[in-house]
Amino acid sequence: MDKVEIMALMDSVLGWDLSSRDRREPPPETVEAALRQLAQHAVSLGRDLDAHIRALPRGDDVRRPAAVTLEEASRRLQATARSQGGALRAHNLARLVQALTAVSVDAERRIHELLAARATAREAPAGERGWP
């Protein structure tokens, strides 16, 4: 699934009314398909975020919160895999995908900032460089 399809799926799943007493869950096959697709996407995002984390310098302000988010996402994905199916589980996976996406975007943006700063430093005359 591409990003647009995942976003549409997340919007759909998060639009399910799970708070009312007389709620009607979507058909089981719809829920199971959403669970499978969201879980696959969460795993893919987790791999991407892990690569972003490893690309960031150890002391970077973005690295630690990203690592904590990845650890929590991994824990929740494992717990979700063992739990019963259902619309609430799909809802939780959609929120997890949202969180992973946001943190991954922040980490990727930081990597680009660092790369741009390095490129600028290399282009500056030797006496004007702020760092080697």
C-alpha positions as CSV (number, residue, x, y, z in Angstrom):
1,M,0.0,0.0,0.0
2,D,1.2,3.5,-0.7
3,K,1.1,6.4,1.7
4,V,-2.2,7.7,0.4
5,E,-3.9,4.3,0.7
6,I,-2.5,3.9,4.3
7,M,-3.7,7.4,5.2
8,A,-7.2,6.6,3.8
9,L,-7.3,3.3,5.7
10,M,-6.2,5.1,9.0
11,D,-8.9,7.7,8.5
12,S,-11.5,5.0,7.9
13,V,-10.5,3.0,10.9
14,L,-10.2,6.0,13.2
15,G,-13.7,7.0,12.0
16,W,-15.2,3.9,13.3
17,D,-17.5,4.8,16.3
18,L,-16.2,2.6,19.1
19,S,-17.4,4.6,22.0
20,S,-21.1,4.2,21.9
21,R,-22.9,1.3,23.6
22,D,-24.8,0.3,20.5
23,R,-21.8,0.5,18.3
24,R,-21.7,-1.6,15.2
25,E,-18.3,-2.9,14.2
26,P,-17.4,-3.2,10.6
27,P,-17.6,-6.7,9.1
28,P,-15.0,-9.1,10.4
29,E,-13.2,-9.4,7.0
30,T,-12.9,-5.6,6.9
31,V,-11.4,-5.5,10.4
32,E,-9.0,-8.3,9.7
33,A,-7.8,-6.7,6.4
34,A,-7.3,-3.4,8.3
35,L,-5.4,-5.2,11.0
36,R,-3.1,-7.0,8.6
37,Q,-2.4,-3.8,6.5
38,L,-1.8,-1.6,9.5
39,A,0.4,-4.1,11.2
40,Q,2.5,-4.5,8.0
41,H,2.8,-0.8,7.6
42,A,3.8,-0.3,11.3
43,V,6.6,-2.9,10.9
44,S,7.8,-1.1,7.8
45,L,7.7,2.3,9.6
46,G,9.6,0.7,12.5
47,R,12.4,-0.5,10.2
48,D,12.6,3.0,8.6
49,L,12.7,4.7,12.0
50,D,15.4,2.3,13.2
51,A,17.5,3.3,10.3
52,H,16.9,7.0,10.9
53,I,17.9,6.5,14.6
54,R,21.1,4.8,13.7
55,A,21.9,7.6,11.2
56,L,21.6,10.3,13.9
57,P,24.5,11.3,16.1
58,R,24.4,9.7,19.6
59,G,23.8,13.0,21.4
60,D,21.2,14.4,19.0
61,D,18.0,15.7,20.7
62,V,15.8,13.7,18.3
63,R,17.5,10.4,18.7
64,R,16.4,9.5,22.3
65,P,12.7,10.3,21.9
66,A,12.7,8.4,18.6
67,A,14.3,5.4,20.2
68,V,11.8,5.4,23.0
69,T,8.9,5.6,20.6
70,L,10.3,2.7,18.6
71,E,10.7,0.6,21.7
72,E,7.1,1.3,22.8
73,A,5.8,0.6,19.3
74,S,7.7,-2.7,19.2
75,R,6.2,-3.7,22.5
76,R,2.7,-2.7,21.5
77,L,3.0,-4.6,18.2
78,Q,4.0,-7.7,20.0
79,A,1.2,-7.3,22.4
80,T,-1.3,-6.6,19.6
81,A,-0.2,-9.8,17.7
82,R,-1.1,-11.9,20.8
83,S,-4.4,-10.1,21.5
84,Q,-7.8,-10.8,20.1
85,G,-8.9,-9.2,16.8
86,G,-11.4,-6.5,16.6
87,A,-12.1,-2.9,15.7
88,L,-10.5,-1.6,18.9
89,R,-7.3,-3.4,18.0
90,A,-7.4,-1.8,14.5
91,H,-8.1,1.6,16.1
92,N,-5.0,1.2,18.3
93,L,-2.9,0.1,15.4
94,A,-4.0,3.1,13.4
95,R,-2.9,5.4,16.2
96,L,0.4,3.6,16.5
97,V,1.0,4.1,12.8
98,Q,0.2,7.8,13.3
99,A,2.8,8.1,16.0
100,L,5.5,6.2,14.1
101,T,4.9,8.3,11.1
102,A,5.2,11.6,13.0
103,V,8.4,10.5,14.8
104,S,9.9,9.1,11.6
105,V,9.2,12.4,9.8
106,D,10.9,14.3,12.6
107,A,14.0,12.1,12.5
108,E,14.3,12.2,8.8
109,R,14.0,16.0,8.8
110,R,16.8,16.1,11.4
111,I,19.0,13.9,9.3
112,H,18.5,16.2,6.3
113,E,19.3,19.3,8.5
114,L,22.5,17.6,9.6
115,L,23.5,16.7,6.1
116,A,22.8,20.2,4.8
117,A,24.9,21.6,7.7
118,R,27.8,19.3,6.8
119,A,27.5,20.3,3.1
120,T,27.5,24.0,4.0
121,A,30.6,23.5,6.2
122,R,32.5,21.8,3.4
123,E,31.7,24.6,1.0
124,A,32.9,27.4,3.4
125,P,36.4,28.6,3.1
126,A,38.8,26.8,5.5
127,G,39.1,29.6,8.0
128,E,35.3,30.0,8.3
129,R,34.4,26.5,9.1
130,G,32.7,26.0,12.4
131,W,33.7,22.4,12.7
132,P,36.1,20.0,10.8
